[in-house]
């Protein structure tokens, strides 16, 4: 699902934001999938590089220092992790009913 997001239409306070534009775009893509009732984990399966980027964002949100020294292949990402990052990066609380 493609999200059309521009610098001016993003729901982000850029002057106090600690996230990069690339991070916001990824989280916006995940939020769009969640809002559409899709499984955002499919995004990670289609593009493994996005999973690595998401893990960095998750660490930033959780206050964990992330240094990429060694790649760990099988890291589990829970839907709660996706929701936490969406909330912290975009300031959006998603209540998805299935």
N, CA, C and O atoms as CSV, one atom per row, in Angstrom:
chain,resi,resn,atom,element,x,y,z
A,1,UNK,N,N,0.845,-1.177,0.000
A,1,UNK,CA,C,0.000,0.000,0.000
A,1,UNK,C,C,0.889,1.238,0.000
A,1,UNK,O,O,1.699,1.423,0.909
A,2,UNK,N,N,0.746,2.064,-0.989
A,2,UNK,CA,C,1.560,3.268,-1.102
A,2,UNK,C,C,0.897,4.406,-0.345
A,2,UNK,O,O,-0.313,4.611,-0.451
A,3,UNK,N,N,1.673,5.129,0.401
A,3,UNK,CA,C,1.192,6.269,1.141
A,3,UNK,C,C,1.750,7.520,0.498
A,3,UNK,O,O,2.956,7.619,0.272
A,4,UNK,N,N,0.891,8.471,0.204
A,4,UNK,CA,C,1.351,9.732,-0.333
A,4,UNK,C,C,1.542,10.666,0.845
A,4,UNK,O,O,0.579,11.110,1.470
A,5,UNK,N,N,2.780,10.951,1.133
A,5,UNK,CA,C,3.119,11.771,2.281
A,5,UNK,C,C,4.118,12.805,1.826
A,5,UNK,O,O,5.105,12.481,1.166
A,6,UNK,N,N,3.866,14.029,2.171
A,6,UNK,CA,C,4.811,15.084,1.846
A,6,UNK,C,C,5.283,15.729,3.139
A,6,UNK,O,O,4.692,15.546,4.204
A,7,UNK,N,N,6.346,16.476,3.018
A,7,UNK,CA,C,6.929,17.149,4.171
A,7,UNK,C,C,5.871,18.007,4.874
A,7,UNK,O,O,5.821,18.033,6.104
A,8,UNK,N,N,5.042,18.696,4.121
A,8,UNK,CA,C,4.059,19.619,4.697
A,8,UNK,C,C,2.803,18.926,5.219
A,8,UNK,O,O,2.122,19.456,6.096
A,9,UNK,N,N,2.493,17.742,4.683
A,9,UNK,CA,C,1.260,17.075,5.112
A,9,UNK,C,C,1.489,16.031,6.201
A,9,UNK,O,O,0.530,15.486,6.747
A,10,UNK,N,N,2.741,15.751,6.517
A,10,UNK,CA,C,3.039,14.764,7.569
A,10,UNK,C,C,2.604,15.319,8.915
A,10,UNK,O,O,2.783,16.505,9.194
A,11,UNK,N,N,2.037,14.468,9.739
A,11,UNK,CA,C,1.573,14.861,11.064
A,11,UNK,C,C,2.737,14.774,12.051
A,11,UNK,O,O,2.681,14.030,13.029
A,12,UNK,N,N,3.795,15.549,11.777
A,12,UNK,CA,C,5.009,15.487,12.575
A,12,UNK,C,C,5.486,16.908,12.844
A,12,UNK,O,O,5.529,17.737,11.934
A,13,UNK,N,N,5.842,17.187,14.090
A,13,UNK,CA,C,6.432,18.485,14.441
A,13,UNK,C,C,7.926,18.395,14.153
A,13,UNK,O,O,8.689,17.897,14.980
A,14,UNK,N,N,8.346,18.875,12.986
A,14,UNK,CA,C,9.717,18.662,12.534
A,14,UNK,C,C,10.754,19.348,13.403
A,14,UNK,O,O,11.874,18.849,13.515
A,15,UNK,N,N,10.425,20.474,14.022
A,15,UNK,CA,C,11.425,21.178,14.820
A,15,UNK,C,C,11.762,20.464,16.124
A,15,UNK,O,O,12.798,20.748,16.726
A,16,UNK,N,N,10.915,19.546,16.572
A,16,UNK,CA,C,11.200,18.804,17.805
A,16,UNK,C,C,11.225,17.294,17.559
A,16,UNK,O,O,11.142,16.502,18.497
A,17,UNK,N,N,11.340,16.911,16.303
A,17,UNK,CA,C,11.286,15.501,15.929
A,17,UNK,C,C,12.687,14.885,15.947
A,17,UNK,O,O,13.646,15.498,15.478
A,18,UNK,N,N,12.798,13.675,16.488
A,18,UNK,CA,C,14.091,12.986,16.515
A,18,UNK,C,C,14.201,11.938,15.420
A,18,UNK,O,O,15.207,11.234,15.326
A,19,UNK,N,N,13.171,11.833,14.595
A,19,UNK,CA,C,13.144,10.813,13.549
A,19,UNK,C,C,13.457,11.425,12.193
A,19,UNK,O,O,13.130,12.582,11.925
A,20,UNK,N,N,14.095,10.630,11.343
A,20,UNK,CA,C,14.424,11.098,10.004
A,20,UNK,C,C,13.199,10.970,9.106
A,20,UNK,O,O,12.238,10.275,9.436
A,21,UNK,N,N,13.250,11.647,7.974
A,21,UNK,CA,C,12.166,11.563,7.003
A,21,UNK,C,C,11.962,10.117,6.563
A,21,UNK,O,O,10.826,9.658,6.442
A,22,UNK,N,N,13.052,9.403,6.324
A,22,UNK,CA,C,12.976,8.009,5.897
A,22,UNK,C,C,12.287,7.143,6.957
A,22,UNK,O,O,11.501,6.256,6.622
A,23,UNK,N,N,12.583,7.399,8.225
A,23,UNK,CA,C,11.934,6.650,9.309
A,23,UNK,C,C,10.438,6.943,9.355
A,23,UNK,O,O,9.626,6.033,9.528
A,24,UNK,N,N,10.080,8.207,9.200
A,24,UNK,CA,C,8.663,8.593,9.232
A,24,UNK,C,C,7.912,7.938,8.083
A,24,UNK,O,O,6.792,7.463,8.269
A,25,UNK,N,N,8.513,7.906,6.894
A,25,UNK,CA,C,7.875,7.283,5.728
A,25,UNK,C,C,7.608,5.795,5.992
A,25,UNK,O,O,6.529,5.292,5.677
A,26,UNK,N,N,8.592,5.093,6.568
A,26,UNK,CA,C,8.407,3.676,6.862
A,26,UNK,C,C,7.288,3.471,7.874
A,26,UNK,O,O,6.444,2.592,7.697
A,27,UNK,N,N,7.275,4.272,8.928
A,27,UNK,CA,C,6.231,4.130,9.945
A,27,UNK,C,C,4.864,4.480,9.358
A,27,UNK,O,O,3.859,3.859,9.707
A,28,UNK,N,N,4.825,5.459,8.481
A,28,UNK,CA,C,3.573,5.819,7.813
A,28,UNK,C,C,3.068,4.652,6.956
A,28,UNK,O,O,1.866,4.391,6.901
A,29,UNK,N,N,3.982,3.960,6.298
A,29,UNK,CA,C,3.610,2.792,5.499
A,29,UNK,C,C,3.033,1.688,6.389
A,29,UNK,O,O,2.041,1.051,6.035
A,30,UNK,N,N,3.656,1.472,7.535
A,30,UNK,CA,C,3.160,0.469,8.481
A,30,UNK,C,C,1.800,0.870,9.040
A,30,UNK,O,O,0.911,0.032,9.192
A,31,UNK,N,N,1.645,2.154,9.345
A,31,UNK,CA,C,0.362,2.643,9.866
A,31,UNK,C,C,-0.742,2.469,8.833
A,31,UNK,O,O,-1.871,2.117,9.176
A,32,UNK,N,N,-0.416,2.717,7.570
A,32,UNK,CA,C,-1.406,2.529,6.504
A,32,UNK,C,C,-1.844,1.084,6.394
A,32,UNK,O,O,-3.024,0.794,6.196
A,33,UNK,N,N,-0.883,0.176,6.525
A,33,UNK,CA,C,-1.211,-1.254,6.480
A,33,UNK,C,C,-2.092,-1.639,7.669
A,33,UNK,O,O,-3.073,-2.367,7.519
A,34,UNK,N,N,-1.725,-1.139,8.848
A,34,UNK,CA,C,-2.516,-1.448,10.052
A,34,UNK,C,C,-3.936,-0.902,9.923
A,34,UNK,O,O,-4.902,-1.590,10.252
A,35,UNK,N,N,-4.060,0.339,9.443
A,35,UNK,CA,C,-5.368,0.975,9.320
A,35,UNK,C,C,-6.243,0.252,8.303
A,35,UNK,O,O,-7.468,0.243,8.426
A,36,UNK,N,N,-5.614,-0.351,7.304
A,36,UNK,CA,C,-6.360,-1.081,6.278
A,36,UNK,C,C,-6.675,-2.511,6.711
A,36,UNK,O,O,-7.288,-3.269,5.959
A,37,UNK,N,N,-6.257,-2.879,7.924
A,37,UNK,CA,C,-6.515,-4.223,8.414
A,37,UNK,C,C,-5.571,-5.261,7.845
A,37,UNK,O,O,-5.817,-6.461,7.963
A,38,UNK,N,N,-4.487,-4.804,7.227
A,38,UNK,CA,C,-3.500,-5.714,6.660
A,38,UNK,C,C,-2.453,-6.053,7.716
A,38,UNK,O,O,-2.330,-5.356,8.724
A,39,UNK,N,N,-1.711,-7.108,7.484
A,39,UNK,CA,C,-0.636,-7.507,8.374
A,39,UNK,C,C,0.635,-6.751,7.982
A,39,UNK,O,O,1.191,-7.008,6.914
A,40,UNK,N,N,1.105,-5.828,8.820
A,40,UNK,CA,C,2.295,-5.065,8.455
A,40,UNK,C,C,3.557,-5.922,8.373
A,40,UNK,O,O,4.565,-5.493,7.813
A,41,UNK,N,N,3.503,-7.117,8.925
A,41,UNK,CA,C,4.673,-8.002,8.860
A,41,UNK,C,C,4.956,-8.413,7.411
A,41,UNK,O,O,6.080,-8.783,7.073
A,42,UNK,N,N,3.938,-8.345,6.569
A,42,UNK,CA,C,4.129,-8.645,5.155
A,42,UNK,C,C,5.095,-7.674,4.498
A,42,UNK,O,O,5.818,-8.040,3.571
A,43,UNK,N,N,5.109,-6.440,4.977
A,43,UNK,CA,C,6.052,-5.443,4.464
A,43,UNK,C,C,7.474,-5.892,4.730
A,43,UNK,O,O,8.354,-5.730,3.884
A,44,UNK,N,N,7.699,-6.458,5.912
A,44,UNK,CA,C,9.048,-6.913,6.271
A,44,UNK,C,C,9.450,-8.139,5.453
A,44,UNK,O,O,10.621,-8.305,5.112
A,45,UNK,N,N,8.478,-8.994,5.139
A,45,UNK,CA,C,8.767,-10.184,4.340
A,45,UNK,C,C,9.101,-9.794,2.904
A,45,UNK,O,O,9.988,-10.382,2.287
A,46,UNK,N,N,8.390,-8.803,2.377
A,46,UNK,CA,C,8.623,-8.350,1.009
A,46,UNK,C,C,9.949,-7.597,0.876
A,46,UNK,O,O,10.643,-7.715,-0.134
A,47,UNK,N,N,10.288,-6.824,1.910
A,47,UNK,CA,C,11.489,-5.988,1.871
A,47,UNK,C,C,12.242,-6.133,3.191
A,47,UNK,O,O,12.006,-5.359,4.119
A,48,UNK,N,N,13.140,-7.105,3.291
A,48,UNK,CA,C,13.873,-7.335,4.542
A,48,UNK,C,C,14.652,-6.111,5.028
A,48,UNK,O,O,14.879,-5.963,6.229
A,49,UNK,N,N,15.055,-5.248,4.124
A,49,UNK,CA,C,15.785,-4.037,4.530
A,49,UNK,C,C,14.914,-3.142,5.409
A,49,UNK,O,O,15.418,-2.462,6.304
A,50,UNK,N,N,13.606,-3.144,5.150
A,50,UNK,CA,C,12.691,-2.341,5.960
A,50,UNK,C,C,12.599,-2.895,7.377
A,50,UNK,O,O,12.381,-2.135,8.321
A,51,UNK,N,N,12.760,-4.197,7.542
A,51,UNK,CA,C,12.749,-4.792,8.874
A,51,UNK,C,C,13.934,-4.277,9.681
A,51,UNK,O,O,13.790,-3.950,10.859
A,52,UNK,N,N,15.100,-4.205,9.054
A,52,UNK,CA,C,16.289,-3.690,9.736
A,52,UNK,C,C,16.083,-2.232,10.140
A,52,UNK,O,O,16.453,-1.835,11.245
A,53,UNK,N,N,15.499,-1.441,9.254
A,53,UNK,CA,C,15.242,-0.034,9.563
A,53,UNK,C,C,14.237,0.092,10.699
A,53,UNK,O,O,14.376,0.946,11.575
A,54,UNK,N,N,13.208,-0.782,10.674
A,54,UNK,CA,C,12.200,-0.733,11.726
A,54,UNK,C,C,12.817,-1.060,13.086
A,54,UNK,O,O,12.478,-0.432,14.089
A,55,UNK,N,N,13.704,-2.020,13.121
A,55,UNK,CA,C,14.340,-2.401,14.388
A,55,UNK,C,C,15.111,-1.214,14.963
A,55,UNK,O,O,15.091,-0.991,16.173
A,56,UNK,N,N,15.786,-0.455,14.111
A,56,UNK,CA,C,16.492,0.749,14.575
A,56,UNK,C,C,15.508,1.765,15.150
A,56,UNK,O,O,15.775,2.382,16.181
A,57,UNK,N,N,14.364,1.936,14.474
A,57,UNK,CA,C,13.352,2.875,14.965
A,57,UNK,C,C,12.790,2.390,16.292
A,57,UNK,O,O,12.616,3.181,17.219
A,58,UNK,N,N,12.504,1.096,16.392
A,58,UNK,CA,C,11.968,0.529,17.627
A,58,UNK,C,C,12.936,0.745,18.781
A,58,UNK,O,O,12.523,1.106,19.883
A,59,UNK,N,N,14.204,0.529,18.532
A,59,UNK,CA,C,15.206,0.756,19.579
A,59,UNK,C,C,15.216,2.219,20.005
A,59,UNK,O,O,15.320,2.522,21.194
A,60,UNK,N,N,15.108,3.124,19.039
A,60,UNK,CA,C,15.082,4.554,19.350
A,60,UNK,C,C,13.859,4.896,20.198
A,60,UNK,O,O,13.965,5.648,21.166
A,61,UNK,N,N,12.702,4.348,19.839
A,61,UNK,CA,C,11.456,4.599,20.567
A,61,UNK,C,C,11.543,4.056,21.988
A,61,UNK,O,O,11.068,4.689,22.931
A,62,UNK,N,N,12.149,2.887,22.138
A,62,UNK,CA,C,12.246,2.261,23.457
A,62,UNK,C,C,13.412,2.796,24.279
A,62,UNK,O,O,13.592,2.394,25.428
A,63,UNK,N,N,14.206,3.699,23.705
A,63,UNK,CA,C,15.326,4.277,24.429
A,63,UNK,C,C,16.526,3.356,24.526
A,63,UNK,O,O,17.368,3.521,25.408
A,64,UNK,N,N,16.611,2.394,23.631
A,64,UNK,CA,C,17.721,1.448,23.612
A,64,UNK,C,C,18.762,1.939,22.617
A,64,UNK,O,O,18.425,2.306,21.491
A,65,UNK,N,N,20.018,1.945,23.025
A,65,UNK,CA,C,21.067,2.345,22.101
A,65,UNK,C,C,21.276,1.232,21.089
A,65,UNK,O,O,21.394,0.062,21.453
A,66,UNK,N,N,21.322,1.596,19.839
A,66,UNK,CA,C,21.462,0.613,18.768
A,66,UNK,C,C,22.750,0.878,18.019
A,66,UNK,O,O,22.946,1.948,17.443
A,67,UNK,N,N,23.612,-0.100,18.036
A,67,UNK,CA,C,24.839,-0.024,17.257
A,67,UNK,C,C,24.873,-1.261,16.379
A,67,UNK,O,O,24.802,-2.390,16.865
A,68,UNK,N,N,24.984,-1.030,15.086
A,68,UNK,CA,C,24.958,-2.153,14.149
A,68,UNK,C,C,26.368,-2.697,13.974
A,68,UNK,O,O,27.143,-2.200,13.158
A,69,UNK,N,N,26.684,-3.716,14.744
A,69,UNK,CA,C,27.972,-4.379,14.631
A,69,UNK,C,C,27.830,-5.738,13.972
A,69,UNK,O,O,28.677,-6.165,13.188
A,70,UNK,N,N,26.745,-6.399,14.308
A,70,UNK,CA,C,26.527,-7.745,13.825
A,70,UNK,C,C,25.049,-7.899,13.495
A,70,UNK,O,O,24.180,-7.522,14.281
A,71,UNK,N,N,24.786,-8.449,12.343
A,71,UNK,CA,C,23.395,-8.624,11.942
A,71,UNK,C,C,22.842,-9.908,12.539
A,71,UNK,O,O,23.438,-10.979,12.421
A,72,UNK,N,N,21.689,-9.777,13.181
A,72,UNK,CA,C,20.985,-10.921,13.730
A,72,UNK,C,C,19.825,-11.202,12.786
A,72,UNK,O,O,18.992,-10.328,12.543
A,73,UNK,N,N,19.769,-12.394,12.263
A,73,UNK,CA,C,18.807,-12.731,11.208
A,73,UNK,C,C,17.367,-12.854,11.696
A,73,UNK,O,O,16.462,-12.308,11.065
A,74,UNK,N,N,17.136,-13.548,12.787
A,74,UNK,CA,C,15.769,-13.877,13.188
A,74,UNK,C,C,15.330,-13.095,14.415
A,74,UNK,O,O,15.320,-13.628,15.525
A,75,UNK,N,N,14.975,-11.862,14.225
A,75,UNK,CA,C,14.435,-11.050,15.308
A,75,UNK,C,C,12.927,-11.005,15.131
A,75,UNK,O,O,12.427,-10.693,14.050
A,76,UNK,N,N,12.221,-11.314,16.183
A,76,UNK,CA,C,10.761,-11.297,16.125
A,76,UNK,C,C,10.265,-9.879,16.350
A,76,UNK,O,O,10.713,-9.184,17.262
A,77,UNK,N,N,9.348,-9.471,15.518
A,77,UNK,CA,C,8.687,-8.187,15.702
A,77,UNK,C,C,7.220,-8.484,15.940
A,77,UNK,O,O,6.567,-9.173,15.156
A,78,UNK,N,N,6.721,-7.948,17.038
A,78,UNK,CA,C,5.322,-8.167,17.383
A,78,UNK,C,C,4.474,-7.017,16.853
A,78,UNK,O,O,4.985,-5.925,16.606
A,79,UNK,N,N,3.211,-7.258,16.682
A,79,UNK,CA,C,2.299,-6.218,16.212
A,79,UNK,C,C,2.262,-5.076,17.224
A,79,UNK,O,O,2.056,-3.923,16.847
A,80,UNK,N,N,2.461,-5.387,18.512
A,80,UNK,CA,C,2.495,-4.354,19.541
A,80,UNK,C,C,3.693,-3.430,19.333
A,80,UNK,O,O,3.618,-2.238,19.627
A,81,UNK,N,N,4.807,-3.986,18.820
A,81,UNK,CA,C,5.972,-3.167,18.519
A,81,UNK,C,C,5.651,-2.175,17.405
A,81,UNK,O,O,6.029,-1.005,17.473
A,82,UNK,N,N,4.952,-2.653,16.382
A,82,UNK,CA,C,4.557,-1.784,15.266
A,82,UNK,C,C,3.645,-0.679,15.787
A,82,UNK,O,O,3.827,0.489,15.442
A,83,UNK,N,N,2.664,-1.037,16.614
A,83,UNK,CA,C,1.735,-0.043,17.155
A,83,UNK,C,C,2.459,0.977,18.032
A,83,UNK,O,O,2.137,2.164,17.987
A,84,UNK,N,N,3.429,0.532,18.826
A,84,UNK,CA,C,4.198,1.437,19.678
A,84,UNK,C,C,4.950,2.453,18.839
A,84,UNK,O,O,4.938,3.645,19.144
A,85,UNK,N,N,5.600,1.992,17.791
A,85,UNK,CA,C,6.377,2.890,16.942
A,85,UNK,C,C,5.459,3.858,16.200
A,85,UNK,O,O,5.782,5.039,16.080
A,86,UNK,N,N,4.326,3.380,15.705
A,86,UNK,CA,C,3.367,4.269,15.034
A,86,UNK,C,C,2.934,5.372,15.991
A,86,UNK,O,O,2.868,6.541,15.613
A,87,UNK,N,N,2.643,4.997,17.219
A,87,UNK,CA,C,2.201,5.967,18.215
A,87,UNK,C,C,3.289,6.987,18.521
A,87,UNK,O,O,3.010,8.185,18.573
A,88,UNK,N,N,4.516,6.539,18.724
A,88,UNK,CA,C,5.599,7.443,19.106
A,88,UNK,C,C,6.074,8.319,17.960
A,88,UNK,O,O,6.376,9.493,18.173
A,89,UNK,N,N,6.149,7.780,16.759
A,89,UNK,CA,C,6.684,8.527,15.619
A,89,UNK,C,C,5.617,9.441,15.014
A,89,UNK,O,O,5.890,10.606,14.726
A,90,UNK,N,N,4.415,8.922,14.823
A,90,UNK,CA,C,3.367,9.688,14.160
A,90,UNK,C,C,2.378,10.319,15.120
A,90,UNK,O,O,1.608,11.195,14.725
A,91,UNK,N,N,2.385,9.888,16.383
A,91,UNK,CA,C,1.429,10.405,17.345
A,91,UNK,C,C,0.018,9.915,17.072
A,91,UNK,O,O,-0.956,10.595,17.397
A,92,UNK,N,N,-0.092,8.721,16.469
A,92,UNK,CA,C,-1.384,8.157,16.098
A,92,UNK,C,C,-1.620,6.906,16.919
A,92,UNK,O,O,-0.754,6.036,17.012
A,93,UNK,N,N,-2.796,6.824,17.513
A,93,UNK,CA,C,-3.201,5.629,18.251
A,93,UNK,C,C,-4.147,4.846,17.362
A,93,UNK,O,O,-5.233,5.329,17.040
A,94,UNK,N,N,-3.756,3.651,16.961
A,94,UNK,CA,C,-4.595,2.840,16.092
A,94,UNK,C,C,-5.338,1.804,16.912
A,94,UNK,O,O,-4.732,1.060,17.683
A,95,UNK,N,N,-6.627,1.757,16.748
A,95,UNK,CA,C,-7.446,0.694,17.304
A,95,UNK,C,C,-7.997,-0.072,16.127
A,95,UNK,O,O,-8.972,0.346,15.503
A,96,UNK,N,N,-7.369,-1.203,15.820
A,96,UNK,CA,C,-7.751,-1.995,14.659
A,96,UNK,C,C,-8.640,-3.135,15.120
A,96,UNK,O,O,-8.259,-3.922,15.986
A,97,UNK,N,N,-9.826,-3.218,14.537
A,97,UNK,CA,C,-10.740,-4.306,14.846
A,97,UNK,C,C,-10.712,-5.281,13.694
A,97,UNK,O,O,-10.816,-4.889,12.531
A,98,UNK,N,N,-10.573,-6.545,14.016
A,98,UNK,CA,C,-10.512,-7.566,12.973
A,98,UNK,C,C,-11.795,-8.343,12.959
A,98,UNK,O,O,-11.954,-9.258,12.150
